[in-house]
Amino acid sequence: MEANERISVNLKMLINLAKSAALLKLSRAGIKSQQSGGYLSKIKGRGMEFDEVRPYQAGDDIRSIDWRVTARTGKTHTKLFREERERPVFISVDYRSSMQFATRGVFKAVQAAKIAALIAWVAQRQGDRVGGQIFTDQSCRELKPSNGKQSVLHFLNALVKEEAFFPVSSFEQVVGRLSQHVKPGSLVYIVSDFRGINSAVEMLLAKMARHCELVLILVYDPLESALPKKGRFRFTDKQQDVVVDAADKNRTLAYQQKFQQHNAVLESLAIQSNIRLLRCSTQEQASAVFFRP
């Protein structure tokens, strides 16, 4: 990997990930966007198409009873609906300033872009519609889900160009826009470090999860989870400097607890709202996230 590919993304890098995506073997524990409609629903809803009529079984919803067939045969029959073939897959990617950081591997923003590109390629290969949201500290760009290779290339170009569209000033605003933009039945990925999550954001995500399949992918640098056991380290954002001494045990412990608390908030939200939570560090292969249990 060239040095500049550790801190920034380019189109060639993201296009080349199509080869890696083609080799991924996904299960229901991985990306849950099966093209053929792997299960039948007893209730007609958004993204469902009629499949067949069969005799009524205990537990079937009475709203799905086919009264014409029932009257004709004298036996109760139920309509079944199959999941729509082209499921909308919406990928939200965090490009905020906190993502422009790493001590090992690649910048968090680069890792997020790679993960997003892999998701897009796999979704396209499975026949799903691909769209996205790319946001910074000041702006948010949204791409409507569409099918075909061109939709993936359009999304990848957006990851590279970082063009500004709608103004935003907080993570809450970004998630609010996302919740309004995605349609019920969509598969939604948010790839972020989730800095700025608060009770309002948690409520928006929980509400979204009631109508969509929601997957949160936490991207982090190893140094964010734990400081080295010894040494003095200088950090800068080009405006301010801070020096951290690992010998200061109280400060080191407080630092680690802050990351643990951040994780705990996400884990609690995931459990309570039936949201899938995955993690990927900056020094891992981006494809590793697809094999998380």
N, C-alpha and C positions, 0 to 999 in steps of 0.2 A: 504494500500500500504506500502510495506517495504521501509525503508529509502534508500537502494541502488537502488531501482526501480525509485526513483525520479531523480537520476543523471546518470543512465545508463540503457541500454536495455538488455533484455535477451530473448532467443528464446521462452520460455514458455509464457512470457507476450504477445508476438506478435502472437503466435498461438492461445492463448485464445481469442484474439480479433475477431476470426472467429465467435464466438457466437454473439457478438454485431453486426457484419456485417450482419448476417442472419436476424436480426430484423429491419434493416434499410429499409425504404420505400423511394425510390428515384424517383424523377420526372425529367422532362427536366430541371428544375432549379437546380437539384442536379447533380449527375454524368451523363453525356450525352453519354452513351455508350449502347444504347438499342440493345439487342441481335438480335431481329427479324427484324431489319431494319425498323424503325418506319415511314419512309417516302420514297417516290419515287423520283428519280432524272431524269430530262429530258436529261441529258448529261452523256454519259459513261465516267467514269474516274477510277483512281486507287481505288481499294477497292469496285468496283461496279460489280454486276453480272446481266445478262439479266433476265428480269421479264416477260414482255408481250408486245404485240403490240395492240395499240388502235387507233381509228380514230384521225386524227390531230385536235388539238384545238388551238385557238388563243393564241400566246405566246410561243408555243413549238419551240424548237431550230430546225432549218431546217437541221442541221447536223445529227439529230436523225431520220430523215424520213426513213422509210423502203421502198425502191423503188421497191422491188420485190412484196410486198403485194399491194403497190399502183398501180403498173402496172396490177396486176392480178384482182383487184377489181374495178379499175377505180376511186377509192377514196383515198385521201392522208391518210396514216397511219404513226404513230410515234412509235419508240421503247422506252420502258421504262426500266430503270435499277434500281435494288434494292441494298441497302447498304449491303456490305459483312457482314456475320454473326459474324466472329471473328475479331473484331477491335483491332488493337494494342493499348495497354494502357501503356504509358511510364511514370514512376514516378521518378523524380529527387529529391534527398534528401540531404539537406545541413548538413554536420557534421563539419563545420569549427569551429575554436576556439570561435568565437562570439556566436555560438549556445550552447556552454557549460556554460550556465548561466541561473540563475533564482533566484528570491527572494521569489516567491510563486509558489505552485504547483510543476511542474516538470521542469527539464532543457529543454530549447528550443529544443535541439537535441532529447531528449526523446519524446517530443510532436510531433516533425516532424516524428519520426520513427513510432509512434502510428497511426498518420494520414495516412502515407504511407501504413502501414499494412492493415488498414481498406479499403483503396482504392483498394489494391491488392485483398483482400478477396471478396469484392463486385464485382469487375471486373471478377474474376474467376467464381463466382456464375452465372454471366450473360453470361458466355461463351466467354469472351474476352481473348486475349493474353496479358500476363503480363510481362513487362520488367522494367528495371530501371537504374538509375545512382546514385551512392553514392559518394559524393566528400568531401574532407577535404581541408585544406590550401595547402597541398602539392601534393595530388594525387586524381585520379578519377577512379572509377570502373564502367563498363558498362555491363549490362546484356540484351541480345537480347530477345525481347518479344516471349513467347511461351505459349501454353495453358496447362490447367490441374493443379491439386493441387500441383504437383511437382514443377512447375514453381514458384508458390507462395512461397513454402518452400525454394526454392533456393534463391529467393529475400530476404526473411526474414533472412536467414543465412548470407547473404551479409550485411544486416543491423546490425547484431550482431558482425560479425568478423572484419569488417572494413579493409579488405585487400587492400593494395596499388597496383595499376596497372599503369595507365598512369600519368606521372608527370604533374602537373599544378601549376601555381603560382598566378592566379587571377580568379575572378568571370567571367571575360570576356572570359578567356580560357575555363572555364567549360561550359558556355552557347554556345560558339562556337562549342565545341565538341558535345553538345546536338543537335544543329541545323543540324549538319552533320549526326548524327546517326539516328534521327527519320525519318520515312517515311511519305510522304504526306498522309493525311487522318487519322493520328494517333490522339489519345486523350492523351495530354501531361499535366502532373501535375508537378509543381516545388514547393517544400515545403521548405521554406527558410526564413531568416530574410532580405534577399536581400541587405545585406551590400556589398558595392562595386559596386552597380549599377551605370552605367554612360551612356553617349550618345551612345557609341558603343554597350553596352549590350542592350539598348533600341532598337537599330536598328536590332539587331539579333533576339530579341523577336518579334518585329513587323513583320519581315520577316517570322519567324516560324509560326506566327498566320495566315498568308495568306494561308498556306497549311495544317495546323493542327488545331485542337481545343485545345486551350491553356488555362490552369487554373493556376493562381498564388495564392499560399496560404501563406500569411504572418504570421509567428509565432513570437510572441513578449511577453516580460514580462511586467506586468503592470507598473513596475518602469521605463521602457523605455519610456512610454508615458507621465508620470507625476511624479515628485518627491513629497514626503510627504510635507505637509505644514510647518512642523517644525521638528527640530532635526539635528544632525550631523551624517553623514554616511561615513563609511570607505569601500572602494572597493579595491580589489586586484586581480591580475592575477598570483599571486605567484612570480612575479618578481618586480612589481612596485605597490605602494599604492597611492590612491588618496582619499582625504577627501572632502566631499561635505556638505556645510552648507546651509540648506533650508532657512535660514534667509537672504541669499544673493539673493534678488529678481531679480536682473539683470541676475545673473547666472542661476537661476531657470527658468526664462522666456526664455533665450537663449536655455536652455536644452529642454524645451517643444517645442519650435519652430523648433528645429532640427528634432524631431520626426514627427512633422506635415508636414515639408517640404519633408521628406522621404515618407510619406503617399501620399502627393500631386503628387509626381513624379510617383508613382505606379498607382494612380487613373487616371492621365492624360494619361499614356501609355495604360491603360486598355480601356478607352473610345475611344481613337483615333484608336486603333488597334483591337477592338472587342475581347478583352481578358477578361476573367472572373477573378475578384480579390476577394479573400476571406481572412478573418482574423481569427486567433485563438490565444487566450492568453494561457500562461502556466498554468493558474489555472482553465481552462475550461476542460470539457470532450472532448477528441479528436473527438468524434462523432458529436459534436456540429457544426462542420464546414459543415457537410452534409445538414444542415437545414438552412443555410444562404440564404436570398432572392437574 
